[in-house]
Amino acid sequence: MQERVNLLGLSGPQLREFLVGIGAQAYRADQLLKWIHHEGMTSFDDMHNLSKIFRQQLAEHAVIEPPVIHETHKSKDGTRKWLFKVAGGSLIEAVYIPEPTRATLCISSQAGCSLNCTFCHTGKQGFHRDLTSHEIIGQVWTVYHQLKAEKVFLPGATRVISNVVMMGMGEPLMNTDNVFSALHIMIDDLGYGLSKKRVTVSTSGVVPNIDKLSDALDVSLAISLHAPTDELRNILVPINKKYPIKMLIEACQRYVAKQKNRVITIEYVMLKNINDTPLHAKQLAKVLGNLASKINLIPFNPFKGSEYERSTDEAIMLFQTILMKAGYITTIRKTRGDEIAAACGQLAGQIKDRTSRQARFLAKIPVSEIASSRDLS
């Protein structure tokens, strides 16, 4: 029997193509999108404006299955983290960050990451696989409908999520087909109806796929730069050896030229005595040149096994001052959700490490003792 298709990850055009393929009417795609994404339905039987025959046809060929929630955590500042278990047993993360005028959801695009940026907790965990489109949009689906059920709305609005950023686990532009499908659903009025300016793809600099993104979608772009020179960036962000800074900035210029009125966000993690000196700030201002950009300085979030430290508040503020005097809008990201390990990859890494320690401990105990202890539980 042919495996049933998970409709959660199909964009409008893909869903219409699927329906035609099973002998159904293409226009029914609009109804399905609303049921899945507006109403949060996972059972075809609950879609009461669809004929019984059509619902039976869907049940034969399709499913609607979001990723499985493994754990949820909530910080005292309102930040929430969802840890999902996906096929193969990998853990991925989504983080919800509420603010007075907006609510941002940060989602993952891969289980792990292959780019091995030296300051990144996710990179230390290795790469497992690309996420499917239904696993990517499933993070949005789960958070959206859970918050909606709890009536967690933005002030004076019926919206629970205003922004989505692909800055979670993984490199989005190494998984373009699945990421692009999910992005189309996010900005589709029949999906989540998010403003194109409020959906952001963050990349470490996969230059050819920046151009591919500009051809496929009109969304915001963020660059994880983290260093102003190739010599330093080759160490911090190894993909720079393949796509050096000059090539990356040129790709950003092409993106801005094609996507009118776009400003590139430059992400810059602040590492003590590594990339945070006044000289680095001046070099950064020079390398960005006339690129339409704004800079987001990110205090480093230390984790076990990292050789880096967070820059001092004084160093970060001086760095910001130099950049602002050079004419760049420069913000400092507020640290959120420290007590729930809300930084990318940290909670999944803790769970993985805890599971590994437990497995090593159990391996030392005779099987008979493990069996008898389970009998008592």
C-alpha positions as CSV (number, residue, x, y, z in Angstrom):
1,M,0.0,0.0,0.0
2,Q,1.3,3.4,-0.9
3,E,2.3,5.6,2.0
4,R,-0.2,8.3,2.8
5,V,0.8,11.9,2.2
6,N,1.0,14.3,5.2
7,L,-1.1,17.3,4.0
8,L,0.2,19.6,6.8
9,G,3.3,20.4,4.7
10,L,1.7,21.0,1.3
11,S,1.5,24.6,0.0
12,G,-1.6,25.7,-2.0
13,P,-0.2,24.7,-5.4
14,Q,1.2,21.4,-4.0
15,L,-2.1,20.6,-2.4
16,R,-4.0,21.2,-5.7
17,E,-1.6,19.0,-7.5
18,F,-2.1,16.3,-4.9
19,L,-5.9,16.4,-5.2
20,V,-5.8,16.2,-9.0
21,G,-3.5,13.2,-8.6
22,I,-6.1,11.3,-6.5
23,G,-8.9,12.2,-8.8
24,A,-10.4,15.0,-6.7
25,Q,-11.3,18.6,-7.6
26,A,-8.4,21.1,-7.2
27,Y,-10.5,23.9,-5.8
28,R,-11.1,21.8,-2.7
29,A,-7.5,22.8,-1.7
30,D,-8.6,26.1,-0.4
31,Q,-11.1,24.4,2.0
32,L,-8.5,22.0,3.2
33,L,-5.9,24.7,3.9
34,K,-8.5,26.6,6.0
35,W,-9.4,23.5,8.0
36,I,-5.8,22.5,8.6
37,H,-4.2,25.8,9.3
38,H,-7.1,28.2,10.4
39,E,-9.1,25.6,12.4
40,G,-6.3,23.2,13.4
41,M,-8.2,20.1,12.3
42,T,-6.4,16.8,12.0
43,S,-9.4,14.5,11.3
44,F,-11.1,14.6,8.0
45,D,-14.3,13.5,9.6
46,D,-14.5,16.9,11.4
47,M,-14.4,18.8,8.1
48,H,-18.2,19.1,7.9
49,N,-18.5,21.1,4.6
50,L,-16.7,18.3,2.7
51,S,-18.7,15.4,1.2
52,K,-18.5,12.0,2.9
53,I,-17.1,10.5,-0.3
54,F,-14.3,13.1,-0.5
55,R,-13.5,12.7,3.2
56,Q,-13.2,8.9,2.7
57,Q,-11.0,9.6,-0.4
58,L,-8.7,11.8,1.7
59,A,-8.5,9.3,4.5
60,E,-7.3,6.7,2.1
61,H,-4.5,8.8,0.6
62,A,-3.6,11.3,3.2
63,V,-3.0,12.2,6.9
64,I,-2.6,15.4,8.9
65,E,0.1,14.7,11.5
66,P,2.0,17.5,13.4
67,P,5.3,16.6,15.1
68,V,5.1,15.0,18.5
69,I,5.6,17.3,21.5
70,H,8.4,15.8,23.7
71,E,8.5,18.6,26.4
72,T,7.4,22.1,26.9
73,H,8.9,24.8,29.1
74,K,7.9,28.3,30.1
75,S,10.1,31.0,31.5
76,K,9.1,33.6,34.0
77,D,9.5,36.3,31.3
78,G,6.8,34.6,29.1
79,T,9.2,32.9,26.8
80,R,8.2,29.3,25.9
81,K,10.1,26.4,24.4
82,W,8.7,23.4,22.7
83,L,10.8,20.3,22.2
84,F,9.6,18.1,19.4
85,K,10.5,14.5,18.7
86,V,10.6,13.8,14.9
87,A,10.9,10.6,12.9
88,G,14.2,8.8,13.6
89,G,14.1,10.0,17.3
90,S,15.8,13.4,16.8
91,L,14.8,16.4,18.9
92,I,14.1,19.8,17.5
93,E,13.1,23.1,19.1
94,A,10.8,26.0,18.6
95,V,10.9,29.1,20.9
96,Y,8.0,31.6,21.4
97,I,9.1,35.1,22.5
98,P,6.3,37.5,23.5
99,E,6.9,41.3,23.6
100,P,4.4,44.2,24.1
101,T,3.7,44.8,20.4
102,R,4.7,41.5,18.8
103,A,5.2,37.8,19.3
104,T,8.0,36.0,17.6
105,L,8.3,32.3,16.9
106,C,11.7,30.9,16.2
107,I,11.6,27.5,14.4
108,S,14.0,24.8,13.2
109,S,14.7,23.7,9.7
110,Q,17.0,20.7,10.3
111,A,17.7,18.2,13.1
112,G,21.2,19.3,14.0
113,C,23.4,21.2,11.7
114,S,26.3,20.4,9.4
115,L,28.0,23.8,9.3
116,N,29.8,23.4,12.6
117,C,30.0,27.0,13.6
118,T,32.4,26.8,16.5
119,F,30.3,28.9,19.0
120,C,27.0,27.1,18.2
121,H,25.5,24.5,20.5
122,T,23.5,22.9,17.7
123,G,26.6,22.5,15.6
124,K,28.3,20.6,18.4
125,Q,25.5,18.0,18.3
126,G,26.2,17.1,14.7
127,F,23.8,16.8,11.7
128,H,21.0,14.2,11.6
129,R,18.8,15.1,8.7
130,D,16.7,17.8,7.0
131,L,13.2,18.4,8.3
132,T,10.3,17.7,6.0
133,S,8.0,20.6,5.2
134,H,5.3,19.2,7.5
135,E,7.8,19.0,10.4
136,I,8.8,22.7,9.7
137,I,5.3,24.1,9.4
138,G,4.1,21.7,12.1
139,Q,6.1,23.7,14.7
140,V,4.0,26.8,13.7
141,W,0.8,24.8,13.6
142,T,1.3,23.4,17.1
143,V,2.3,26.7,18.8
144,Y,-0.4,28.7,17.0
145,H,-3.2,26.4,17.9
146,Q,-2.0,25.8,21.5
147,L,-1.7,29.6,22.2
148,K,-5.0,30.2,20.4
149,A,-6.7,27.7,22.7
150,E,-5.2,29.4,25.7
151,K,-6.4,32.8,24.3
152,V,-2.8,34.2,24.3
153,F,-3.4,37.1,21.9
154,L,-1.4,40.2,21.1
155,P,-2.9,43.3,22.7
156,G,-5.9,44.5,20.8
157,A,-5.6,41.7,18.2
158,T,-6.8,38.2,17.4
159,R,-3.3,37.2,16.3
160,V,-1.1,35.0,18.5
161,I,2.0,35.0,16.3
162,S,3.1,38.1,14.4
163,N,6.6,37.1,13.3
164,V,8.3,33.8,12.4
165,V,12.1,33.6,12.2
166,M,14.0,30.6,10.8
167,M,16.8,30.9,13.3
168,G,16.4,27.7,15.2
169,M,18.3,24.5,14.7
170,G,19.8,24.0,11.3
171,E,20.7,26.0,8.2
172,P,17.5,26.8,6.3
173,L,19.2,27.3,3.0
174,M,20.6,23.8,3.1
175,N,17.1,22.5,3.0
176,T,15.5,24.8,0.4
177,D,12.6,22.7,-1.0
178,N,11.1,21.9,2.4
179,V,11.8,25.4,3.8
180,F,10.3,27.1,0.8
181,S,7.1,25.0,1.0
182,A,6.7,25.9,4.6
183,L,7.3,29.6,4.0
184,H,4.6,29.7,1.3
185,I,2.1,28.4,3.8
186,M,3.2,31.0,6.4
187,I,2.5,33.9,4.1
188,D,-0.6,32.4,2.4
189,D,-3.8,34.0,3.6
190,L,-5.3,30.5,3.6
191,G,-2.4,29.5,5.9
192,Y,-1.2,31.9,8.5
193,G,-1.4,35.1,6.6
194,L,1.9,36.5,8.0
195,S,3.3,39.7,6.4
196,K,6.2,38.9,4.1
197,K,8.3,41.4,6.1
198,R,7.6,39.5,9.3
199,V,8.9,36.2,8.0
200,T,12.7,35.9,8.2
201,V,15.1,33.4,6.9
202,S,18.5,33.4,8.6
203,T,21.5,31.9,6.8
204,S,25.2,31.5,7.6
205,G,25.9,32.4,4.0
206,V,24.9,29.7,1.5
207,V,25.4,32.2,-1.4
208,P,23.8,30.3,-4.3
209,N,20.7,29.6,-2.3
210,I,20.3,33.3,-1.3
211,D,19.8,33.9,-5.0
212,K,17.4,30.9,-5.1
213,L,15.4,32.4,-2.2
214,S,15.1,35.8,-3.9
215,D,13.7,34.0,-7.0
216,A,11.2,32.0,-5.0
217,L,9.9,34.2,-2.2
218,D,9.8,37.8,-1.0
219,V,10.7,37.5,2.7
220,S,13.1,39.1,5.0
221,L,16.7,37.9,5.1
222,A,19.2,37.7,8.1
223,I,22.9,36.9,7.8
224,S,24.8,35.2,10.6
225,L,28.0,37.1,10.0
226,H,29.7,37.1,13.4
227,A,33.1,38.4,12.1
228,P,34.3,41.3,10.0
229,T,37.3,39.5,8.3
230,D,37.7,36.3,6.4
231,E,40.5,35.2,8.7
232,L,38.3,35.3,11.8
233,R,35.1,34.2,10.1
234,N,36.9,31.1,8.6
235,I,37.3,30.0,12.2
236,L,33.9,31.0,13.6
237,V,31.8,30.1,10.6
238,P,33.6,27.6,8.5
239,I,31.3,27.9,5.4
240,N,33.1,31.2,4.9
241,K,36.0,29.2,3.4
242,K,33.6,28.4,0.5
243,Y,31.7,31.6,0.4
244,P,33.9,34.4,1.7
245,I,32.5,37.7,3.1
246,K,32.9,39.7,-0.2
247,M,30.9,37.0,-2.1
248,L,28.3,37.0,0.7
249,I,27.8,40.8,0.7
250,E,27.5,40.8,-3.1
251,A,24.7,38.2,-2.8
252,C,23.0,40.4,-0.2
253,Q,23.2,43.4,-2.5
254,R,21.5,41.3,-5.2
255,Y,18.8,40.3,-2.8
256,V,18.1,43.9,-1.8
257,A,18.0,45.0,-5.4
258,K,15.4,42.3,-6.3
259,Q,13.3,42.5,-3.1
260,K,12.4,46.2,-3.1
261,N,12.5,48.1,0.2
262,R,14.3,45.2,2.0
263,V,16.9,45.7,4.7
264,I,19.2,42.8,5.5
265,T,19.6,42.0,9.2
266,I,23.2,41.3,10.2
267,E,23.4,38.9,13.2
268,Y,26.6,39.3,15.2
269,V,27.2,37.1,18.3
270,M,29.5,38.9,20.8
271,L,32.4,36.8,21.9
272,K,34.7,38.1,24.6
273,N,38.2,39.1,23.3
274,I,37.4,37.3,20.0
275,N,35.3,39.6,17.8
276,D,34.2,42.4,20.2
277,T,36.9,45.0,20.1
278,P,36.6,48.6,18.7
279,L,38.8,47.5,15.8
280,H,36.3,44.8,14.9
281,A,33.4,47.3,15.0
282,K,35.2,49.6,12.6
283,Q,36.1,46.7,10.3
284,L,32.4,45.6,10.3
285,A,31.2,49.0,9.4
286,K,33.7,49.1,6.5
287,V,32.9,45.6,5.2
288,L,29.2,46.3,5.1
289,G,29.8,49.4,3.0
290,N,26.5,50.7,1.5
291,L,24.5,47.5,2.0
292,A,21.0,48.4,3.2
293,S,21.3,46.7,6.6
294,K,20.7,46.8,10.3
295,I,22.9,45.1,12.9
296,N,21.7,42.9,15.7
297,L,24.3,42.3,18.4
298,I,23.7,39.0,20.3
299,P,25.3,38.5,23.7
300,F,26.8,34.9,23.6
301,N,24.9,32.3,25.6
302,P,27.5,30.1,27.1
303,F,27.0,26.3,27.2
304,K,28.9,23.3,28.5
305,G,32.0,22.5,26.5
306,S,32.2,25.9,24.8
307,E,35.6,27.6,24.8
308,Y,34.0,31.1,24.4
309,E,32.7,33.6,26.9
310,R,30.1,36.3,26.6
311,S,31.4,39.8,26.0
312,T,31.1,42.3,28.8
313,D,28.1,44.7,28.7
314,E,30.7,47.6,28.4
315,A,32.3,46.0,25.3
316,I,28.9,45.4,23.7
317,M,27.7,49.0,24.3
318,L,31.0,50.4,23.0
319,F,30.7,48.2,19.9
320,Q,27.1,49.5,19.4
321,T,28.2,53.1,19.8
322,I,30.9,52.8,17.1
323,L,28.5,51.2,14.6
324,M,25.8,53.8,15.2
325,K,28.3,56.6,14.8
326,A,29.1,55.0,11.4
327,G,25.5,55.3,10.4
328,Y,24.1,51.8,11.1
329,I,21.0,51.0,13.1
330,T,22.3,48.7,15.7
331,T,20.4,46.9,18.4
332,I,21.4,44.6,21.3
333,R,19.3,41.5,21.6
334,K,17.7,41.1,25.0
335,T,18.5,37.7,26.6
336,R,15.3,35.8,27.1
337,G,14.4,32.4,28.7
338,D,17.8,31.7,30.3
339,E,16.2,29.3,32.9
340,I,14.6,27.2,30.2
341,A,17.7,27.0,27.9
342,A,15.9,29.0,25.2
343,A,19.0,29.6,23.2
344,C,19.2,27.5,20.0
345,G,20.0,23.9,20.6
346,Q,20.6,24.1,24.3
347,L,17.6,22.2,25.6
348,A,17.9,19.5,23.0
349,G,21.6,19.2,23.8
350,Q,20.8,18.8,27.5
351,I,18.2,16.1,26.8
352,K,20.6,14.3,24.5
353,D,23.4,14.5,27.1
354,R,21.1,13.4,29.9
355,T,19.9,10.4,27.8
356,S,23.5,9.4,27.0
357,R,24.5,9.6,30.6
358,Q,21.5,7.4,31.6
359,A,22.3,4.9,28.9
360,R,25.9,4.7,30.1
361,F,24.7,4.2,33.7
362,L,22.2,1.5,32.8
363,A,24.9,-0.3,30.7
364,K,26.8,-0.9,33.9
365,I,23.8,-2.6,35.7
366,P,23.0,-6.2,35.2
367,V,20.0,-6.8,33.0
368,S,18.3,-8.8,35.8
369,E,18.5,-5.7,38.1
370,I,17.0,-3.4,35.5
371,A,14.1,-5.8,34.9
372,S,13.4,-6.1,38.6
373,S,13.4,-2.4,39.1
374,R,10.9,-1.9,36.3
375,D,8.6,-4.5,38.0
376,L,8.5,-2.2,41.1
377,S,7.5,0.9,39.1
